[in-house]
Amino acid sequence: MDSERATRLVSDLRARRVMAHVAETGVYQFGIRVVIDNNIEALWDTDGAPGLDAEVLSDGVLVGFVPHIAGSEDFTDQQLVDAIAATRYPTEGLGSPSAGEPAPEAQDGPAAVPLAPASPARPSGPARHAAPKRARLGRWWHRSRP
């Protein structure tokens, strides 16, 4: 997305009372940043791929995403504004879920999908440590001198 189009879309979104800003994600690469909640934002169309999708970030960490909207490659500016403004971001589902918490209910239109929490990798057996470097190299530095 170019900067002029991003600026037009942001002004249209602000007219609809959406907290939107132009996101500069690279050299000549622009997108739309929508503020959702305190420290949570959605970055729309920053990957340069055709079509409309978003990443939902909390303090710069990916916590969810809005999947690709089918047919959005051919959307007009007004259709893009409608799609972004109509997206629902269930903030209770974004982040690491606690035990016993029910799953959020399905909604109409595009919705943000929370990512599953990453489980730490655990070794299957006892810890194996590499031998110290000196032991691997041998005792070449202790050789006797002639």
C-alpha positions, 0 to 999 in steps of 0.5 A: 500500500502506498502512503497516499492511499494509507493516508486516505484510508486513515482519514476515512476511518477517523471520520467513522471514529476509528482510532487509526494511524498510518503505519510506516513498516519499511522503506516505501511500505505503509499500512494502517495501525488501529488502536484497539485497547491499551497497548493492543493494536492491529496492523492492517496490510503491512506485509505487501501481499495482495488482499487485506489481513491484519496482525494483532499485537500487544506491546509489539508481541503477536497475540492474534491475527485477522485472517485474509478477507476473501476477495479483498484484492479487488476492494475499493477504498470504501470497501476497505474502510468498511471491512476494517471498521466492522472487524471485531477484536475480542480483547478477552481472547487475545493473549494467553488464556487461563485454565477454565476460561470458556472460548469466545463466541463466534461473531458475524464478519471478520474477527481477530483469531487469538494465537495458541500459547506456546508451550516450552520445549522440554527435553525427553531425557537427562541433560547432556552437556558437551565436554569442555573445549580443553578436553575435546582438544586434548592436551596439545598445549602440555607437550614437552619441549625438546 
